Amino acid sequence: MAKRIFNIWRGDATGGRFVEYHTDVDTGMVVLDVVHRIQAEQAGDLSCRWNCKAGKCGSCSMEIDGKPRLACMTRMDTFSPSATVTLQPLRAFPILKDLVTDVSWNYQQNKRIPPFRPRPRDADGRYRMQQIDVDRIQEFRKCIECFMCQDVCHVLRDHSRFDTFVGPRFMIRLASLAMHPLDALDRIPAVRKEFGSGMCNITKCCTEVCPEQISITDNGIIPLKERVVDRFFDPLMWVKRNLLRRSA
């Protein structure tokens, strides 16, 4: 057991400040354990969102020493024994209280995305698809909606373009649908106009913080952007579309 120092942001939407706490840390503890100990022993009104404590619900995401992480998966032995650990809420979203932010905007974006629309079955009443197509989108289903990718996206965090860009998490959901071999809905026009694929400049910061190691940029966003470019900006495709319109 060792005494450690933590700077934890305390406050709400009207303002707040960092408060210093000194607490004992046992071997094997994670950051969420420390927050619970501080709640139990020093600050019973400290707010922190959590659920599974197994790295699968995404609830306990916060910024630890300036980087978005899951508190339940961040081990205390990864920090120097003499270091002061700073905890603060995700900075891209409105603060509710202390370490808890209002992430409801994300669920509103999710509702905007048209659901999976399967194509008609084959003549024998079955669906058929290639295993390679199944494997391609399986990665995207690992998302635990911690929204850390949304937090580090500079389009949302620094430029507040919440009205024009849905963010990496929902670009991944769009990719999982647009690349699904059985989905019959043409989603590319909406990816461009309604969901703002052009706002992303592929810095890959979202991929770097993903706790599920999803290749958000390379496997999701870039292929979507390529489909938009092929459809709307490729000069050969533009000529083809215009010739087809004239012939029609």
Secondary structure, DSSP 4 states (H G I P E B T S, - for coil): -EEEEEEEEEEETTEEEEEEEEEEE-TT-BHHHHHHHHHHHT-TT-----S-SSSSS-TTEEEETTEEEEGGG-BGGGS-TTPEEEEE--TTS-EEETTEE--HHHHHHHHHSPPP-BPPPPTTS-----HHHHHHHHGGGG-----HHHHH-HHHHTT--TTT---HHHHHHHHHHHT-TTB----HHHHHHTS-GGG-----HHHHH-TT---IIIIIIHHHHHHHHHHHT-HHHHHHHHHHHHH-
